[in-house]
Structure formats: structure tokens, C-alpha cells
């Protein structure tokens, strides 16, 4: 899929000095096409990240880029003067026409960021210390954006974390059974339908709307190679107005289990209490300053709900013929769904204890 893009041609539209040396596909994202691009700048090799925004998923790439530009500018302003601040916020590279995205002849939208050196993302969490650092970085991210001036950010994907609508989409996908796969997913369909009562848990809680990341996977925080500190939050495509607990819930989903998102050995999928504790402690380091009592009270529940919601989405995509998430094998989305639902079960078994730990840590 990646080979069809002429990244060299795309690169010449950006205000990047030096000579283009080459581009390689980069990262493990499901949605966009990402490249690491190297320029020779007076004998120094400098790296950039180039991304083709998937406009089939993000239908309004211009609005999306306006959000990212506003937020990165705001963050840079708040952090200016901090040591190493250029590694703590994504730096968008401008295009020669003054915009922050390039719209090519094929209708694709491209952006470029300065590569953040001496830090990396991890697909799986390796320690409670890493979980603490990631949660702290996301808590700080939300806190710094709490005073983002009006206007309200654009909704890049409307109702992205609207669990009742995600549930309704699944019910429709089951009825349609467009790819004749419902028989293969009977156990998962039953599991989902039995939990219809929880889907309104956050929507009905009357929580304040804030600026949220909405895709706070563990691998969307870069950890410093030397110190292990969570230094930069990346992948800002789903940045928009939302509930803080969408972000905390997705941290629980992607950080508390030692298994990968598409783990085939479901015995490895379990919510680990030390990881959950580390997330709560890290997140509250900054978020504790602005969260309401109702938000704090629902921290554990949000982990269960968002994990369930993402499971619903993988199952819906499987039933619909794999049109949203990139798949790398037959049944990949069903495998992903099973992993989420197994984690939901593990959270359900420990939910009372999780709530107790939150109260103690508060």
C-alpha cells in the first residue's frame, strides 16, 4: 500500500531546508500512511515524520489540521522556556503556500512533523513505571489544554466515543450481516448484547466537555530513551471536544493488560491492578487539579466502558467486512474484539477493588 506514494514529490512542497535523502514506512498505526523522511542539511541528517491523512476515515482533513495547528501552537506557548521543550510538543512543518498541510494532485492530504529524537513509543507497556509516565503525560496534556481559547475545536469524527451510537451500529451490523460472518462471532455478539445496560454510563453522567485526545493508547506517548519520562503526546487526529474519561478509559484499555490488542492467547489478557494504580497516580498528578468529583468517581468504570466500546467497534468492522481498521490476517478484527471483551471481563471481576483503590489514592 505504501509504495504508491511519491514521498519525494510530496516533500518538496514543505518548507524544509536541505536535500531529500529517502523515505521509509514507519510505525504501526492502523489508519494513516506514515513515513520517516531524512533530509541532509549541510552535512547533518535530520528526520521528519510525513503522514498521508486517511480521508476515508477523517472526512474533514482541513478541520482536523486546524485543530492540530491550534493545539500544538497553544501547547508550545505554554511550554516555551522549559528545558528541551521542542521535544515535548509536536512541531508542524509549514507548506510553501503557508498552510500546514499539502493537498496533492491525487486528492491526498499530507502533513509533516519534526521527528522527536531520543524517545520512542512502545506497542506494549513493560512496567508500572512506564504506565505512570504515560498517564502523567496525558494528564498534563489535558491540563495544559483546559484553557484553550474559543472557538470550540472541530469534531473530527462526530460521536467518536458515543458508546450508545457505537452499540446501535453493532446491532445494525448484526441485522445486515453484510459479509455473512455473524455465525463466526456468535459468542462475541452474545457478550455484547448482554451488556446493553452499561452503554449510557458516561453519556448520562452530566460530565463537563473538555479538550480531549480520544485515542490515548499507551503507544501514543513517547518515552524519553534516557530518563523514561513521558515527554510527548502524539497522534492528534482525534483531538476534539470530549470527556476526560474517554482518555482515561482508553489508557486502562491499552496499558493494564500485558497482552497486545490482537493477542491470540486470551489467557494472557488480564487487568493488572499495579498497572491500574500506576495509571491513576500518574494521571492525577496533573488531572487531579481540575477533575470534578463525578469524573474522579467514574475512573474505574471508564476503563470498562471504553474497552467494551472498542470491542464493539472491532466486532462491527468484522461483521461489515473490515472497512475501517487495517487488517493483516483473516479474522483480525474478530481477534481484536475477543481481546477487548476478555479484558472487560477481567475488569468486571476487579471493579469493586479498582474503585476502592481510586478512593484511597484520592
C-alpha positions as CSV (number, residue, x, y, z in Angstrom):
1,X,0.0,0.0,0.0
2,X,2.8,2.4,0.9
3,X,4.8,2.1,-2.3
4,X,2.3,4.0,-4.4
5,X,3.2,7.4,-2.8
6,X,5.9,9.6,-4.2
7,X,7.1,11.0,-0.9
8,X,10.0,12.8,-2.6
9,X,7.5,14.8,-4.6
10,X,5.3,15.5,-1.5
11,X,8.4,16.6,0.4
12,X,9.3,19.4,-2.0
13,X,6.1,21.2,-1.1
14,X,7.2,21.7,2.5
15,X,9.4,24.4,3.9
16,X,12.1,22.0,4.9
17,X,15.7,23.0,4.0
18,X,18.3,20.6,2.6
19,X,18.3,17.7,0.3
20,X,15.8,14.8,0.4
21,X,17.7,11.6,1.1
22,X,14.9,9.0,1.4
23,X,11.7,7.8,3.0
24,X,10.8,4.6,4.8
25,X,7.3,3.4,6.1
26,X,7.2,4.0,9.8
27,X,5.3,2.8,12.9
28,X,2.4,0.5,13.5
29,X,-0.7,2.8,13.0
30,X,-4.0,1.3,11.7
31,X,-5.3,4.3,9.8
32,X,-2.8,6.7,8.1
33,X,0.2,6.1,6.0
34,X,3.3,7.2,7.9
35,X,6.9,7.7,6.7
36,X,10.2,8.6,8.3
37,X,11.8,11.0,5.9
38,X,15.5,12.1,6.0
39,X,17.0,15.4,4.8
40,X,20.6,16.2,4.5
41,X,21.0,19.8,6.0
42,X,24.6,21.0,5.5
43,X,26.0,17.5,6.3
44,X,23.6,16.9,9.2
45,X,20.9,14.2,8.7
46,X,17.6,15.5,10.0
47,X,14.5,13.3,10.3
48,X,10.8,14.2,9.8
49,X,7.6,12.3,10.0
50,X,5.4,12.6,7.0
51,X,1.8,11.3,7.1
52,X,-0.9,10.9,4.5
53,X,-4.2,11.5,6.3
54,X,-6.7,8.8,5.6
55,X,-9.5,11.0,4.3
56,X,-11.9,8.0,4.1
57,X,-11.8,7.9,7.9
58,X,-11.2,11.6,8.6
59,X,-13.7,13.2,6.2
60,X,-12.7,16.8,7.0
61,X,-8.9,16.8,6.9
62,X,-8.7,20.6,6.8
63,X,-10.7,20.9,10.0
64,X,-8.6,18.2,11.6
65,X,-5.4,20.1,10.7
66,X,-6.9,23.3,12.1
67,X,-7.4,21.5,15.4
68,X,-3.8,20.2,15.4
69,X,-2.3,23.6,14.5
70,X,-4.3,25.4,17.2
71,X,-3.5,22.8,19.9
72,X,0.3,22.4,19.1
73,X,0.6,26.2,19.0
74,X,-1.1,26.6,22.3
75,X,1.0,23.8,23.9
76,X,4.2,25.3,22.5
77,X,3.2,28.7,24.0
78,X,2.6,27.2,27.5
79,X,5.8,25.2,27.4
80,X,8.2,27.8,25.9
81,X,11.2,28.2,28.1
82,X,11.0,24.7,29.6
83,X,14.2,22.7,29.0
84,X,14.0,20.6,25.9
85,X,10.5,22.0,25.1
86,X,10.8,21.3,21.4
87,X,10.7,17.6,22.2
88,X,7.6,18.0,24.4
89,X,5.2,19.1,21.7
90,X,4.8,18.1,18.0
91,X,6.2,20.7,15.6
92,X,4.2,21.0,12.4
93,X,6.3,21.9,9.3
94,X,4.7,24.6,7.1
95,X,4.0,24.2,3.4
96,X,5.4,26.6,0.9
97,X,1.9,28.2,0.4
98,X,1.7,29.0,4.1
99,X,-0.7,26.2,5.1
100,X,0.2,23.3,7.4
101,X,-0.9,20.6,5.1
102,X,-0.3,19.7,1.4
103,X,-3.2,18.7,-0.8
104,X,-1.7,16.7,-3.7
105,X,-2.9,16.0,-7.2
106,X,-4.4,12.7,-6.2
107,X,-6.6,14.3,-3.6
108,X,-4.4,13.2,-0.7
109,X,-3.7,15.4,2.3
110,X,-0.2,15.3,3.8
111,X,1.4,16.8,6.9
112,X,5.0,16.8,8.2
113,X,6.3,17.0,11.8
114,X,9.9,17.4,13.1
115,X,11.0,13.9,14.2
116,X,11.3,13.7,18.0
117,X,14.8,12.2,18.6
118,X,16.0,10.1,21.6
119,X,12.5,9.0,22.5
120,X,10.2,6.3,21.3
121,X,6.8,4.7,21.6
122,X,6.2,1.2,22.8
123,X,3.4,-1.1,21.5
124,X,3.2,-2.9,24.8
125,X,3.8,-1.5,28.3
126,X,6.8,-3.0,30.1
127,X,6.5,-1.7,33.6
128,X,4.2,0.1,36.1
129,X,6.7,3.0,35.8
130,X,6.0,3.3,32.1
131,X,2.3,3.3,32.8
132,X,2.7,6.0,35.4
133,X,4.7,8.2,32.9
134,X,2.2,7.8,30.1
135,X,-0.7,8.6,32.3
136,X,1.1,11.6,33.7
137,X,1.8,12.9,30.2
138,X,-1.8,12.6,29.2
139,X,-3.0,14.3,32.4
140,X,-0.6,17.1,31.7
141,X,-1.8,17.3,28.1
142,X,-5.4,17.8,29.3
143,X,-4.4,20.3,31.9
144,X,-2.4,22.5,29.5
145,X,-5.4,22.5,27.1
146,X,-8.0,23.2,29.8
147,X,-7.7,27.0,28.9
148,X,-7.6,26.7,25.1
149,X,-9.4,29.8,24.0
150,X,-12.6,29.7,22.0
151,X,-13.9,28.7,19.4
152,X,-14.6,25.1,20.2
153,X,-12.5,22.6,18.3
154,X,-14.0,20.8,15.3
155,X,-15.4,17.4,15.8
156,X,-13.0,15.4,13.5
157,X,-15.2,12.2,13.8
158,X,-18.6,13.1,15.2
159,X,-19.7,10.8,18.1
160,X,-16.4,9.1,18.1
161,X,-16.8,7.9,21.7
162,X,-20.6,7.9,21.8
163,X,-21.0,4.4,23.2
164,X,-24.8,4.2,22.7
165,X,-24.3,5.0,19.0
166,X,-21.5,2.5,18.7
167,X,-23.8,-0.1,20.2
168,X,-26.6,0.8,17.8
169,X,-24.1,0.5,14.9
170,X,-23.3,-3.0,16.1
171,X,-26.9,-4.0,16.3
172,X,-27.4,-2.8,12.7
173,X,-24.3,-4.7,11.6
174,X,-25.7,-7.9,13.1
175,X,-29.0,-7.5,11.3
176,X,-27.4,-6.7,8.0
177,X,-24.6,-9.4,8.3
178,X,-23.1,-7.9,5.1
179,X,-20.2,-10.3,4.9
180,X,-22.1,-13.4,6.2
181,X,-19.9,-13.5,9.3
182,X,-22.3,-13.3,12.2
183,X,-22.2,-17.1,12.7
184,X,-18.4,-16.9,13.3
185,X,-18.9,-14.3,16.0
186,X,-21.9,-15.7,17.9
187,X,-20.2,-15.7,21.3
188,X,-18.9,-12.2,20.9
189,X,-22.3,-10.9,19.7
190,X,-24.0,-12.5,22.8
191,X,-21.4,-11.0,25.1
192,X,-22.0,-7.5,23.6
193,X,-25.8,-7.7,23.7
194,X,-25.8,-8.9,27.4
195,X,-24.1,-5.6,28.4
196,X,-26.5,-3.2,26.8
197,X,-27.2,-1.6,30.2
198,X,-23.8,-0.1,30.6
199,X,-23.5,1.8,27.3
200,X,-25.1,5.1,28.7
201,X,-22.9,5.2,31.8
202,X,-20.7,8.2,30.7
203,X,-23.1,10.0,28.4
204,X,-25.7,10.3,31.1
205,X,-23.3,11.3,33.9
206,X,-23.5,15.0,33.0
207,X,-19.7,15.4,32.9
208,X,-18.1,18.7,31.6
209,X,-17.0,18.8,28.0
210,X,-13.2,19.4,27.6
211,X,-10.4,19.2,25.0
212,X,-9.5,15.5,24.9
213,X,-7.2,13.3,22.8
214,X,-9.7,10.5,22.4
215,X,-7.1,7.8,21.4
216,X,-4.9,7.5,24.4
217,X,-3.3,4.2,23.6
218,X,-0.1,3.6,25.5
219,X,1.8,3.8,22.2
220,X,0.7,7.4,21.6
221,X,3.1,8.7,24.3
222,X,6.8,9.0,23.5
223,X,9.0,8.0,26.4
224,X,12.5,9.5,26.7
225,X,15.3,7.0,25.9
226,X,17.5,8.2,28.8
227,X,15.0,9.0,31.6
228,X,11.9,7.0,30.7
229,X,9.8,10.2,31.2
230,X,6.7,10.5,29.1
231,X,7.7,13.5,27.1
232,X,5.3,14.0,24.1
233,X,1.7,13.0,23.3
234,X,1.4,12.1,19.6
235,X,-1.3,11.1,17.1
236,X,-3.6,14.1,17.4
237,X,-6.1,13.2,14.7
238,X,-8.9,12.5,17.1
239,X,-8.2,15.6,19.2
240,X,-11.6,17.3,19.8
241,X,-14.1,18.2,22.4
242,X,-14.9,15.2,24.6
243,X,-15.0,13.8,28.1
244,X,-11.8,13.3,30.1
245,X,-12.9,9.8,31.0
246,X,-12.7,8.8,27.3
247,X,-9.0,9.4,27.6
248,X,-8.5,7.7,31.0
249,X,-10.7,4.8,29.9
250,X,-8.6,4.2,26.8
251,X,-5.4,4.3,29.0
252,X,-6.8,1.5,31.1
253,X,-7.7,-0.5,28.0
254,X,-4.3,-0.3,26.4
255,X,-2.0,-0.3,29.4
256,X,-3.3,-2.5,32.2
257,X,-3.1,-5.9,30.3
258,X,0.3,-7.4,29.3
259,X,-1.3,-8.7,26.0
260,X,-1.3,-6.9,22.7
261,X,-4.5,-5.5,21.2
262,X,-4.9,-8.6,18.9
263,X,-3.5,-11.2,21.3
264,X,-4.5,-14.8,20.2
265,X,-3.7,-16.4,23.6
266,X,-6.6,-15.0,25.7
267,X,-5.2,-16.4,28.9
268,X,-2.6,-13.6,28.7
269,X,-5.3,-10.9,28.8
270,X,-5.9,-9.6,32.3
271,X,-6.3,-6.2,34.0
272,X,-3.3,-5.9,36.3
273,X,-4.0,-3.9,39.5
274,X,-0.4,-2.5,39.8
275,X,-0.7,-1.1,36.3
276,X,-4.1,0.4,37.1
277,X,-2.8,2.0,40.3
278,X,0.2,3.5,38.3
279,X,-2.2,5.0,35.8
280,X,-4.4,6.6,38.5
281,X,-1.4,8.0,40.3
282,X,0.2,9.3,37.1
283,X,-3.0,10.8,35.7
284,X,-4.0,12.5,38.9
285,X,-0.5,14.2,39.2
286,X,-1.9,16.9,36.8
287,X,-5.5,16.0,36.2
288,X,-6.3,15.9,39.9
289,X,-6.2,19.7,39.8
290,X,-9.2,20.1,37.5
291,X,-11.3,16.9,37.6
292,X,-14.8,17.2,39.2
293,X,-15.8,14.7,41.9
294,X,-18.1,12.9,39.4
295,X,-15.2,12.4,36.9
296,X,-13.0,11.0,39.7
297,X,-15.7,8.6,40.8
298,X,-16.0,7.1,37.3
299,X,-12.3,6.4,36.6
300,X,-12.6,2.7,37.0
301,X,-15.9,2.4,35.2
302,X,-14.5,4.4,32.2
303,X,-11.8,1.7,31.7
304,X,-14.5,-1.0,31.4
305,X,-16.8,1.1,29.2
306,X,-14.1,2.3,26.7
307,X,-12.7,-1.2,26.4
308,X,-16.2,-2.5,25.7
309,X,-16.8,0.2,23.2
310,X,-13.6,-0.5,21.2
311,X,-14.5,-4.2,21.3
312,X,-17.9,-3.2,19.8
313,X,-16.1,-1.3,17.0
314,X,-13.8,-4.2,16.1
315,X,-16.8,-6.5,16.1
316,X,-18.9,-4.1,13.9
317,X,-16.0,-3.8,11.5
318,X,-15.5,-7.5,11.3
319,X,-19.2,-8.0,10.6
320,X,-19.2,-5.3,7.9
321,X,-16.2,-6.7,6.0
322,X,-13.2,-4.9,7.6
323,X,-13.7,-1.4,6.1
324,X,-12.3,0.8,8.9
325,X,-9.3,-0.8,10.6
326,X,-6.4,-2.1,8.6
327,X,-6.3,-5.9,8.9
328,X,-3.2,-8.2,8.5
329,X,-4.8,-11.6,8.6
330,X,-8.2,-13.3,8.2
331,X,-10.4,-12.7,11.3
332,X,-8.0,-10.0,12.6
333,X,-10.8,-7.7,13.8
334,X,-12.6,-10.6,15.5
335,X,-9.3,-11.4,17.3
336,X,-9.1,-7.8,18.4
337,X,-12.7,-7.9,19.6
338,X,-12.1,-11.0,21.6
339,X,-9.1,-9.4,23.4
340,X,-11.2,-6.4,24.3
341,X,-14.0,-8.4,25.6
342,X,-11.7,-10.7,27.7
343,X,-10.3,-7.5,29.3
344,X,-13.8,-6.2,30.0
345,X,-14.5,-9.5,31.9
346,X,-11.3,-9.1,33.9
347,X,-12.2,-5.5,34.8
348,X,-15.7,-6.6,35.8
349,X,-14.1,-9.2,38.2
350,X,-12.0,-6.5,39.9
351,X,-14.1,-3.4,39.5
352,X,-15.0,-3.1,43.2
353,X,-11.4,-3.3,44.2
354,X,-10.4,-0.8,41.5
355,X,-13.0,1.7,42.9
356,X,-11.5,1.2,46.4
357,X,-8.0,1.9,45.1
358,X,-9.2,5.1,43.4
359,X,-10.8,6.3,46.6
360,X,-7.6,5.6,48.6
361,X,-5.4,7.4,46.0
362,X,-7.7,10.4,46.1
